[in-house]
């Protein structure tokens, strides 16, 4: 059984505030119960279809354009030094994912 608290700050910011976020969870089998969303029974096929739909959406031009616009707004809100520090941290995080050369 998987459950997500509807009052969790991270959930509210990353899923609850996104248009269609909670509806997506309902579509893959989560049900509201006592202030949580609970996955009562796991339908692996349905979860895989949901995952594939999210991946397809992330590859769409509309998603990429929206993501770029959001990143631009965030960059404009930061001072240039803060932006450079955050960019360096993002690059470092990606570099850690690259395997060492043989």
N, C-alpha and C positions, 0 to 999 in steps of 0.2 A: 504494500500500500504506500503510495507516494502522496504527500500533502504539502501544500503551499499556504502559508498564512497570508491572508489578504491585507493584513496590517503591516507586513514586513516592508521596511523602507526600500530595500533593493528591488523587491517585487513591484512595488508601486511605481518606482522610477523607470524600471526596465521593461515591464510588461503591462502593468495596470494602466499606465498613462498613455500607452501606445494604442492608436486606433486599431481595433481588431485583436489586440493581444489576449484579452480574457476570452473573447469569442473563439479564438484559435484553440485555447486550452479546453474549452467546452467541446469543440469539434473532435478533439483527439481522445475524449473520454473523461476529462475531469468534471467533477460535480461539486456544487457548493454544499458545504456542510459545516455548521457551527463556526463561521468566520474563516474557514479554510476552503481551498479547492483541493479535492481529494480524488485521486485516481483509484477507483474502487476495483476495477478489473483491468488488467493490462492486455490490450489488444495490440500485439506486436505489429501486425500488418498495418493497422490504422496509424500507429505511431511512426512507422517508416514512411507512410504516405504523407503524413504531416511534416516530417523532417524533409522529405524531398520537395514538398511545396515551399517550405521556407528557403531551402537552398536555391530553388528556381527563382524565387522572388528576389533574393540577394544578388542574383546575376542579371536581373533586368535593368534596363537603362533608367527607368523611373527610380528604382531604389538607389542606384549609383549616383544619379543626379541629386536626389534628396540628401544622400549621405555627404556628398561634396558640399552642398549648400550649407548643411549643418556644420560641417568642419570649418567652412569659411567664416560663418557667424561666430563660432567659438574662437577662432584665431583672431578675429577682429576685436573680440572682447578682451583678449589677453594682451599684455604688453609684449613687446618684441622679445625681451629677455625671458619672460615666462614661457612664451611660445617656443623659443629655442630650447629651453630646458625640457619641456614636454616632448618636443620632437626628438631630442636626443634619447630620452627615456623610451619612447616608442620604438626607435630604431634599435636600441640595445635589446629590447624585449624580442624583436624579430630576429636579431642576430643570434640570440641564445637558442632559437629554434633550428638554426642551420647546423647540420652536423659538421664536426671537424673534418678537415681534409686529410686524406690518408697519407 
